[in-house]
Amino acid sequence: MKMASKLRVYGRSILLLSVIMLLSSLATNFITPIWPIYIQSLGASMTELGLVFSASNAVAAVLQIPSGWVSDRYGRRTLHAVGTLLGIFPPLLYTLASRWFDLIPWVMLSGVSLGLYLPIRWSIVADVSTVQTYAKAYSWANVAWLIGPTVSPLLGGLIADLYGIRVPFLACFALMCLSFPLSLLLQETRRMGSSSFTQETAEDKPKAMSFFSVIIIFSMINMIQGVGVEMFFPITPVFVMERFPVDYINTVVGLLYAIGFGLASIVVQVPGGKWASGYSRKKIMLITTVLSSPFYALFALSQHIVELFIFMFLANAVLNISWPASQALLMELTPSAKWGLVNGVSATTWWVGMMIGAAASGILWDSFGRLVPYYVSAFFVLLSVVPVLFLREPSRSA
């Protein structure tokens, strides 16, 4: 009876968390396609555009390890609510900027918000799962999060073209406001000590690798891949605008992001979760990383706008098949008492990579031309396969 009650609490929490992730994702992706164009409209060069992206990433990177550690020690609920609350204000404040550097304090506040809640959300998914269901749980959580980039970029771009570039920020603000009350309804999910539920997950079994080794290897994967992936995104709306001048550019870029990232990522999550449950998670990570990397470079060589959609779709679809496998393997290799910390480290190293990639993208563009950042992006995505080779996957035959 006690076990059934515990599972009902966890089921309620994961449902609420999925709705919160959906609202946050819908909100932030309203401004994804127009964000670089908006920054440029405030007088920023390509290098300065990269620095604006990096400012948010840097703050988020600094806070995610402390956030994960604190949530392990004192609980996840309150800190998650605080982070969600702080995320409400930046979209509204962006609309008040008159120069690009006016955005810096507010992107840093957005980074504080992300740094507080991001590792906690992925830890909650692990809290409510078992060893056998990690991959499927993460695939469905990813689906909730990926609905945003599938739907919102097109709507945000269309709204910007019809009503002005600042209006999508107001839509983002409104949706972020809705997510905060729901965060207050979440119950605590942190596992404290031994229980029948904890034992069911086999959390006390010896791990295939030392905790330190797991941290080092996943940090290298995340940092290298973060550089490659994030180098692609800040410059792409400007690349499309210069390479293929079209009417309603915000709508076109929004559609590109919706199909090339959102739809590409969401359609592979459930299959990715199933494959990660039945096949080697390490092999899935290796194969998808190698196969996806060429498409990041081919994007720059597109001769027609349709090719942009195809290459961006293939790059993200193939790479993101491995998300459930990677997240599940990380949780499986670490004890539950350190899930918040390890999610914080994982998120931090990813955001450090993103910070470097975002800053480098504009510098490479200004210094060597608009094609070079895409070639470098493809190289770093491919390079991230090297640390994966050193992972030792635990046996799940028992």
N, C-alpha and C positions, 0 to 999 in steps of 0.2 A: 504493500500500500504506500509506504514511504517512497519507494522507488518510482511508482507511477506518478505520485505527486511531484517529485523532482523533475521527471521528464516533461510533465505538463508545464512547469515553470520554464524549463529550457525551451520547449516548443514555442511558448508565448514570446520569449525573448528573441528567438531567431526570426520570428515573423515580424515583430516590431523593428528589429534591426534591419531586416530586408526593406521594409517600407522607408525607414530613415535613409538607408543607402540609396534607394531609388529616388527619393526627393532631392537629396544632396547632389546626386549625379545629374538629374534633370536640370537642376539649378545651375551648376557650374558649367555644364556643356551648352547652355544658352549662349555663353559668351566665348566659348572656345574658338570658333572660326573667325570672329571679329576682333579678338583680343590683340593680335599683332597689328592688324590694320588700325585699330583705335590708338595703340601706342604710337605708331608712326604718324597718325594724324595730329598727335600732340607734339610733334617736332623731333622725334627720336630717330637716330641713325640705326642701321642694322646692328651695330655693336651695342648701342644703348638699349635697343629692344631686347637683346640677349641678356643684358644686365638686369632689366626689370624682371624677366623670368627667373633669373638666378637669385634675386633677392628673396623671393618667396620660398624657393627651394632650399636656400641656405638656412633660413630660420626654421623651416619644417625639419630639416636634417638635424639641427642642434637639439630639438626638443623631443624627438621620437624615442630615443633611448631612455631618458628620464621618465617620460610618460609611461612607457611599457613597464619599467621597473617599479614605479609607484603603483601602477594598477595591479601588479603581482602582489605587492606588499599590503596595500590598503583597500583594494577593490577597484572595479572598472567603472561603475555606474556614475559617480559624481564627476570624475575627471572627464568622462565622455560627454556629459551634459555641458560642462564648462566649455570644452572645445567646440561643441556644436553651437552654443550661444555666440561665441566670439566670431564664428563664421558668418553670422547674419549680416554684419555691418559693412565689410569691405565692398561688396557689389554696389551698394548705395553711394558710398564715399568715392568710388571711381568716377562717378558721373560729375563730380564737382571739380575734377582736375582741369587745369588750363594749360599745363606743360607736363611733359612726360615724367619729370622728376617729382611732381606732386603725387604720383601713384606710389612711390616707394614706401611711405609709411603704411599704406593700406595693403599693399601686397605682403609686407612683413607681418601685418596683423593676420592676414589670410594664412600665412605660413605658421603662425602660432596656433591657429585653429586646427590646421591639418596635423601639425606636430603633436597636438594633444589627443585628437580622436582617432587618427588613422591606425596606429598599432593596436589600439583597444578594440576596434571593430573586427579586425582579423583574429584577435585573440578570443573574442566572444564566439566566433564560428568554431574555433577549436574547442572551447569550453563545452559546447553543446553536442560535440561529435564523439565518435569512437574511432579506434584505429581503422576499423573496417569501412567507416563512412566518411573519413576526412576528405578524400578526393571528391566524392559526390557533393558533400556539404559545401566545399569551396567552389565547385562548379556552379551550383545554384546561387550562392552568394555573389559570385562574379556576374551571373545573369542579371540579378537585381541591380547591380552597379552599372552594368553595360547597357541597360535600357536607355539610360541618359544619353550617352554618346551616339546611340542609334537614332534617337528621336529629336533631341534638342538642337544639335548644330544646324540642321536644316531650318527649323523654326526660328532659331536665333538669327540666322542670316537673312531669312525672309523678312522678319520683323525689322531688322536693321535697314534693309533696302526700302521698305514701305514707310516706316515711321521715324527713322533716324537711328544712328549707331548707338546712342545712349539708352534707348528703350529696352533692349535685351537685358541690360544690367538691372533694370527695375523688376523684370520678370524673375531674374535670378534671386534678387532680394526677397521677393514675395514667397518663393518656394523654400528658401532657406528659413524663413520665419516659421513655416509649417513644420519643419523637421525638429525644431527645438522642443515644443511641448511633448512630442512623441518620445524624445530622449529621456524625459522625466518619468515616463511610464516603464522604462526598462528596469528589470530587477537585477540584482547582483548575480553574476554567473561564475565569478572566480572560484576555482576549486580550492577548498581549504582542508588540508590533511587528507586522511584516507577515508574513503566511503565506498559503498557498494558500486556506485556509478564510476568512481575513479578506478576501482579494481577492474571493472568491466572493460575499460579501455586499455588494459595491460600497460599502464603508464610506469609500473615499477619494474618492467622487464629491462635487462641490460641493453644499452644502446649499441648500435653497430659502429659508432664513431664517438670520440670524445666530444664533449660540448664545445671546447675551444676549437677543435678542428672544424666542426660544423659551422661555427660562427665565422671563421676565417674564410672557408670555401664559399659559403653563400654570400658573404660580404663582397668577395671578389666578383662573383657572378653578377650580383646586383649592380655594383658600381660600374663595371665595364659595360654591361648591357644598358644601364641607365644613360651612360654617355652616348651610346649609339642611337638609342630610341629617341631621347630628348633632343638630340642635334637635329632630328628630322622635323620636329613639330613647330618651333617658333618661326622658322623661315618659310614654311610651306605656303601659307596664305599669300605672302609677298611674291614667292616664286610663281604661283599660279597667276597672280595679277599681272606680273611682268611678262611671263612667257606666253600666256593665252588670254589677252585682253578680251573680256566679255562684258555684256551688260549684266546688271544685278550680280556683281562679283561676290558680295557677301552671301547671297543665296547659293551660288555655285560652290564656293568654298565650304559652306555649311553642308551641302549635299555630299561633297567629297569626304568630309570628316565623318558624316553619318554612315556612309557606305564603306569608306576605306578604313575606318577604325571601328566605329560602333558596331555596325552589322557584321563586319569581318570577325570581330572578337566574340560577339555574342553567339554566333551560330556554331562556334567550335567548343563552347564551354561544356555543354552536356556530353557530347561525344568525348571530349578531352577527359572529363571526369570518369566516364565509363572505361576508357582505355587505361587511365592511370590506376583504376581499381583492379584491372585484369592483367596488365602487362608491366614491364619494368619502367618505373618512373624515371630513372636515370636515362634509359635509352630514349624515352620520349623527349626528354629535355635535349639530348644530344642531336637527335634527328631533326627536330623542328627548328632548332637554332641554326644548324648548318643550311637547311633548305630555305629558310626565310631570308637570310642575309643578302643574296644577290638582288632581290626585288627592291631593297632600299636604294641601291645604286641605279637600277633600271628606271626608277621613278624619274630621276633627273634627265634621262635620255628620251623621255616620252616625246613623240612627234605630234600627237593628237591628244586632246583633253580626255578622250575615252581611255587612253592608255594610262593616264594618271590614276583613274579610278581602279583599273585592273591591277596595276603594280602595287598601289597602296593597299588594296584589298588583300592581295596574296601575301604581301609582307607581314601584315598584322594577323591575318587568319592563321597562317602557318606557325608563326612564332607563338601566338597566344593559345594554341592547343596545349602548350606545356604548363599554363598557369595552374590548373588544379594539381597536376603532378608535382610541380615545384613546391607549392604551398603545403600539400599533404606530406611530402617527404621531409620538409623542414620541421613540421610539427611532430612527425613520427620519430625523428632523430633527437628530439629534445624533450626533457621532462616537463610535465604540465606546470610545475611550480615556476618555470622560467619562460612560459609562453609569451607573456607580456613583454618581457625583456628581449626575447629573441625576435619577436615581431617588431619591436622598436629598433633593434639593430638592423634587421632586414630592411625595414622601411627607410632608416637613416642612410644606409649605404646606397640604396636605390636613389634617394633624393640627392645625395652628394654627387652621384653620377649624373643625375639630371641637371644639377646646378652647373657642373663642368660642361656638359653637352650644350646647354642653353647658351652659356657665355661664349663657348667656342664657336657655335654656329654663326653668330653674327660677325665675329672676328675673321673666320675663314671666308665668309661671303665677301666682306669688304676687302680682304687681303688677296684672295686668290680666285674670286669669281663665284657665281651662284651654284655651279655644279659640284665643286670640291666638298662642301659640307655633306652632301649625300654620299659621296664615295667614302668619306671618313666614317659616316654613320654606318654604312654597310660593313666596313672593316671592324669596327668595335662590336657590332652584333655578332659577327663571326668569331672574333677573339674571345667572346664570353663563353665559348664552348670549352675552352682550355681548363678552367677550374672544375667544370662539371666532371671531367675525366677522373678527378681525384675523389669523388663521392663514393662511399660504400653503402649500397642499398641493403637494408635489413630484409631478412626472409619473412614473408607473410604466409608461408605454407601452413603454419601451425594454426 
